[in-house]
Amino acid sequence: MTTPMATAPRGTAPRPGGSKKNSLTAGQMPRWTWIAVLVGALVLAAGLTALLGGGAFSWTGWLIFAAILYVVGMYVTTYVIETKRRATDGIWRNLVWAAFILALIPLVSVLWTVAANGLPTLVAHPQLLWTDMSGVTGADDIATQSEGAPVQGGFLHGLAGTLMITLLATIISVPIGLLTSIYLVEYGRDNLFSRAIVFFVDVMTGIPSIVAGLFAFAVVELVITTFIGETPRHLQMIKMGLSAAIALSVLMIPVVVRSTEEMLRVVPNELREASFALGVRKWRTIFKVVLPTAMSGIASGITLAIARVTGETAPILVTAGYAAATNWNPFSEWMTALPVFIYRQLMNPTAPAAGMPSADRAWAAALVLIVIVMLLNLAARIIAKAFAPKTGR
């Protein structure tokens, strides 16, 4: 009686000595391969940098050489151990990561520079947040730089101006942008008038901010000279918070229109048809069905539009001017915004012979402005999540 021979499972080949190779891990690199390639690339890049630099070591050149050697090394290693298809996939994945890191470097550099220069000043002199430049002279800055006296003044007037101008611009822009988007999606139906609106909105999206400032200045000047007067006192009234808010609204409206339009088009037509089938009027369907469904994206787009205009400098410099005192009334007198305050402190220091205190104020104000923009972007994400349609029961 003969015993049947043991056969190997399908898909596996017997190895010498009777052991079998695991088909699930065959032809795969170990998990630590990328670490070994990275270490080798760093070492080789250090040698190349020192050799080509004539003994002088460059951190930038070292990182560039290391990145190139790592990408090439991973491609060759994957090609040899695994397959050409996986090697090609890996090289494109590494190139995408490299592009992401290159795009991230300027952002991190800006944040690090502003925080390194502005945070120490803000921590040492927190009164910058609740004082303005009223009564601050060049003698104060000279005493600060030469004698070590505390930094005088602050940027409360810039915070107040940014808050009031941006709030007024939002009040102007949001209703216009929202109603325009509703017309384009719900009523326009791609007619001649709606196509003209889309064309002009696209043009407004690309205009320089200084042009928006000049437009707002001309509009307010026309209104004042027509209905009030043309005396020098009346012409001084052109520069105020309202003029700056009109300029910012020119920049905000196309952003609000495009983002709101896209969100309204995402709403399924079945929801509109179901509402119409129940006998609900069109305007009520829009305000009770369409808008609540798209509210998440609309609120997020509006918040991002506010963040986009908060840091504008040129239109506010043209339309609102510069004032050393805090002005909470956007309909009267000149008004200062944070970007304008930063520009003036750097370009026209309070004491030209002692520019360090002015530079410190500018860096601290820049840090606060970046924090405000970052908080607005965070608020956009929170609002989008809060207003998102609930899918559960």
C-alpha positions in Angstrom: 0.0 0.0 0.0 1.4 3.3 -1.1 1.1 6.6 0.8 -0.1 9.6 -1.3 2.5 12.3 -1.7 1.9 15.6 0.1 1.4 18.4 -2.4 2.1 22.1 -1.9 -0.8 24.5 -1.9 -1.5 26.2 -5.1 0.3 29.5 -5.5 3.4 28.5 -3.5 6.6 27.0 -4.7 8.5 24.6 -2.4 11.9 26.1 -1.3 15.1 24.1 -0.7 15.0 22.4 2.7 11.3 21.9 2.6 10.3 25.5 3.8 7.6 27.4 2.0 7.8 31.2 1.0 4.8 33.2 2.3 2.9 34.3 -0.8 1.4 37.3 1.0 4.7 39.0 1.8 6.6 37.8 -1.2 8.2 40.6 -3.2 7.5 43.3 -0.6 10.0 45.7 1.0 10.4 45.7 4.8 8.7 48.5 6.6 12.0 50.1 7.6 13.2 50.5 4.0 12.3 54.1 3.7 14.1 54.9 7.0 17.3 53.3 5.7 17.0 55.1 2.3 16.4 58.4 4.1 19.4 58.0 6.4 21.6 57.1 3.4 20.3 60.1 1.4 21.0 62.5 4.4 24.5 61.2 4.7 25.3 61.3 1.0 23.7 64.8 0.7 25.9 66.1 3.6 29.0 64.8 1.7 27.9 66.4 -1.6 27.1 69.7 0.1 30.4 69.9 1.8 32.3 68.8 -1.4 30.5 71.2 -3.7 30.6 74.1 -1.2 34.3 74.0 -0.8 34.1 73.1 2.8 31.3 75.5 3.6 28.1 73.7 4.7 24.7 74.9 3.4 21.6 73.7 5.1 19.4 74.6 2.1 21.7 72.7 -0.3 21.8 69.7 2.1 18.0 69.5 2.2 17.6 69.8 -1.6 20.2 67.1 -2.3 18.7 64.8 0.4 15.3 65.1 -1.1 16.5 64.3 -4.6 18.6 61.4 -3.4 15.7 60.0 -1.3 13.3 60.1 -4.2 15.8 58.4 -6.6 16.8 55.9 -3.9 13.3 54.9 -3.2 12.5 54.4 -6.8 15.6 52.2 -7.4 15.0 50.2 -4.3 11.3 49.6 -5.1 12.1 48.7 -8.7 14.7 46.1 -7.6 12.8 44.5 -4.7 9.2 44.9 -5.9 8.0 45.8 -9.4 8.3 48.7 -11.9 4.6 49.6 -11.4 5.1 50.0 -7.6 8.3 52.0 -8.2 6.5 54.4 -10.6 3.6 54.7 -8.1 6.1 55.4 -5.3 8.0 58.1 -7.2 4.9 60.0 -8.0 3.7 59.7 -4.4 7.1 61.1 -3.2 6.9 63.9 -5.7 3.5 64.9 -4.4 4.8 64.9 -0.9 7.7 67.0 -2.0 5.4 69.5 -3.6 3.3 69.7 -0.5 6.3 70.3 1.7 7.6 73.0 -0.7 4.2 74.8 -0.6 4.2 74.5 3.2 7.7 76.0 3.7 6.7 79.7 2.9 3.7 79.5 5.2 5.7 78.1 8.1 8.4 80.6 7.4 6.0 83.5 7.6 4.3 82.3 10.7 7.6 81.6 12.4 9.1 85.0 11.5 6.0 86.9 12.6 5.7 85.0 15.9 9.4 85.2 16.6 9.4 89.0 16.2 5.9 89.9 17.4 5.2 87.5 20.3 8.1 88.8 22.6 6.9 92.4 22.2 3.3 91.4 22.8 4.1 89.5 25.9 6.4 92.2 27.3 4.0 95.0 26.4 0.4 93.7 26.5 -0.8 97.3 26.7 -0.4 97.5 23.0 -3.8 95.8 22.7 -5.7 98.5 24.6 -3.9 101.7 23.8 -3.6 103.8 20.6 -1.0 106.3 19.3 -2.6 109.4 20.7 0.1 111.6 22.3 3.0 109.3 21.3 5.9 111.3 19.9 9.3 110.6 18.5 10.8 111.5 21.9 9.0 108.5 23.4 10.5 106.1 20.9 14.0 107.6 21.2 13.7 107.1 25.0 12.6 103.5 24.5 15.5 102.7 22.1 18.3 104.6 23.9 17.2 104.4 27.6 15.2 101.2 27.7 11.9 102.9 28.6 8.7 100.9 28.0 7.2 101.0 24.5 4.5 103.7 24.3 1.3 103.6 22.3 -0.4 100.6 20.7 -2.8 99.6 18.0 -6.3 99.7 19.6 -7.3 102.2 16.9 -6.3 99.6 14.3 -8.3 96.9 15.9 -11.3 99.1 16.2 -11.0 100.2 12.6 -10.6 96.7 11.3 -13.6 95.5 13.3 -15.9 98.3 12.2 -14.9 98.4 8.5 -15.1 94.6 8.1 -18.5 94.5 9.9 -19.9 97.2 7.7 -18.5 95.6 4.5 -20.1 92.3 5.5 -23.5 94.0 6.1 -23.2 95.4 2.6 -21.8 92.4 0.8 -23.7 89.4 2.2 -27.3 90.4 1.2 -26.2 91.5 -2.3 -24.1 88.4 -2.9 -26.8 86.0 -1.5 -29.6 87.5 -3.5 -27.5 87.6 -6.7 -26.7 83.9 -6.2 -30.4 83.0 -5.6 -31.3 84.8 -8.9 -28.6 83.0 -10.9 -29.6 79.6 -9.6 -33.3 79.8 -9.1 -34.6 82.4 -11.5 -31.9 83.2 -14.1 -32.0 79.8 -16.0 -28.9 80.8 -18.1 -30.6 83.8 -19.8 -28.7 86.8 -21.2 -29.0 88.8 -18.0 -27.7 86.0 -15.8 -24.7 85.4 -18.2 -23.9 89.1 -18.0 -23.9 88.9 -14.2 -21.6 85.9 -14.2 -19.2 87.7 -16.6 -19.0 90.8 -14.4 -18.7 88.8 -11.2 -15.7 87.0 -12.8 -14.2 90.3 -13.8 -14.7 91.7 -10.3 -12.9 88.6 -8.9 -9.7 89.5 -10.7 -9.5 93.3 -10.2 -6.7 94.7 -8.1 -7.6 95.8 -4.6 -6.3 99.3 -5.3 -8.9 99.7 -8.1 -11.6 98.8 -5.6 -10.3 101.5 -3.3 -10.3 104.1 -6.1 -13.8 103.1 -7.2 -15.2 103.6 -3.6 -13.4 106.9 -3.3 -14.9 108.1 -6.5 -18.4 107.0 -5.6 -18.3 108.7 -2.2 -16.8 111.8 -3.7 -19.6 112.0 -6.2 -22.3 111.6 -3.6 -20.7 114.2 -1.2 -20.1 116.8 -4.0 -23.6 116.3 -5.4 -25.7 116.4 -2.2 -23.5 118.1 0.4 -20.9 120.5 -1.1 -17.5 120.9 -2.6 -15.7 122.8 0.1 -12.4 121.5 1.5 -14.2 120.5 4.7 -16.7 118.4 2.8 -14.0 116.8 0.7 -12.3 115.7 3.9 -15.4 113.7 4.6 -14.6 111.3 1.8 -12.1 109.4 3.8 -14.0 107.5 6.4 -14.8 104.0 7.5 -17.9 103.8 5.1 -15.7 104.5 2.1 -13.3 101.7 3.1 -16.3 99.3 3.7 -17.6 100.0 0.2 -14.1 99.2 -1.2 -14.0 96.0 0.7 -17.5 95.0 -0.4 -16.4 95.3 -4.0 -13.9 92.6 -3.2 -16.2 90.5 -1.1 -19.3 90.4 -3.3 -17.8 88.2 -6.1 -16.4 85.8 -3.5 -19.8 85.5 -1.8 -21.6 85.2 -5.1 -19.4 82.4 -6.4 -19.3 80.3 -3.2 -23.1 80.7 -2.6 -23.9 79.9 -6.2 -21.9 76.6 -6.0 -23.6 75.6 -2.8 -27.1 76.3 -4.1 -26.4 74.2 -7.2 -25.4 71.3 -5.1 -28.9 71.1 -3.5 -30.8 68.2 -5.2 -33.7 69.3 -7.5 -35.8 66.5 -5.9 -36.1 68.6 -2.7 -37.4 71.6 -4.7 -39.8 69.3 -6.7 -41.1 67.7 -3.5 -41.8 71.1 -2.0 -43.6 72.3 -5.2 -45.6 69.1 -5.2 -46.9 70.0 -1.7 -48.1 73.4 -3.0 -45.4 75.5 -1.5 -44.6 78.7 -3.3 -41.2 79.2 -4.9 -39.9 81.9 -2.6 -40.9 79.9 0.5 -39.2 76.8 -1.0 -36.0 78.8 -1.4 -36.0 80.2 2.1 -37.3 77.0 3.9 -35.8 74.2 1.9 -32.9 75.3 -0.4 -31.1 77.8 1.8 -31.2 75.6 5.0 -29.8 72.7 3.0 -26.9 74.8 1.6 -26.4 76.9 4.8 -23.2 75.0 5.8 -21.3 75.9 2.6 -22.8 79.4 2.4 -21.8 80.3 6.0 -18.3 78.8 5.3 -17.9 80.8 2.1 -19.0 84.1 3.8 -16.5 83.6 6.6 -13.7 82.9 4.2 -14.7 86.0 2.2 -14.4 88.1 5.4 -11.0 86.6 6.1 -9.9 87.4 2.6 -10.6 91.2 2.9 -9.5 91.6 6.6 -5.8 91.9 5.6 -6.3 94.3 2.7 -4.1 97.4 2.9 -4.3 99.4 -0.3 -8.1 100.1 -0.5 -8.2 101.1 3.1 -5.2 103.4 2.8 -6.9 105.2 -0.1 -10.4 105.4 1.4 -10.0 105.6 5.2 -6.7 107.4 5.7 -4.8 107.2 8.9 -5.6 108.4 12.4 -3.7 108.1 15.6 -6.8 108.1 17.9 -9.4 105.4 18.2 -12.5 106.1 16.1 -15.5 103.8 16.5 -17.8 105.7 14.1 -17.3 104.5 10.5 -19.5 107.4 9.2 -17.3 110.2 10.4 -13.6 111.1 10.4 -10.6 109.1 9.3 -10.2 105.6 10.6 -7.2 103.3 10.8 -7.1 99.5 10.2 -4.5 97.1 11.3 -2.9 96.6 7.9 -2.5 100.3 7.4 -1.1 100.7 10.9 1.5 98.0 10.1 2.4 99.8 6.9 2.7 103.2 8.5 4.8 102.0 11.4 7.3 100.3 9.0 7.4 103.0 6.3 7.1 106.1 8.4 8.3 105.3 11.9 7.2 107.6 14.8 10.9 108.5 15.3 13.0 108.0 12.1 16.2 108.1 14.1 14.8 105.3 16.4 12.9 102.9 14.3 13.0 99.9 16.6 9.9 100.7 18.7 7.8 101.3 15.6 9.0 98.0 14.1 8.1 96.2 17.3 4.6 97.6 17.2 4.3 96.6 13.6 5.4 93.0 14.3 3.0 92.7 17.2 0.1 94.1 15.1 1.0 91.7 12.3 0.8 88.7 14.7 -2.6 89.8 16.0 -3.8 90.2 12.4 -2.6 86.7 11.5 -4.3 85.3 14.6 -7.6 87.1 13.6 -7.4 85.6 10.0 -6.6 82.1 11.4 -9.6 82.3 13.8 -11.9 83.3 11.0 -10.7 80.3 8.9 -11.3 78.1 12.0 -14.7 79.6 12.5 -15.5 78.8 8.9 -14.8 75.1 9.5 -16.8 75.1 12.7 -19.8 76.8 11.1 -19.7 74.4 8.1 -19.8 71.5 10.5 -22.5 73.0 12.7 -24.8 73.8 9.8 -24.2 70.6 7.9 -27.4 68.6 7.2 -27.9 65.9 9.7 -28.1 62.5 8.0 -29.1 60.4 11.0 -32.6 59.9 12.2 
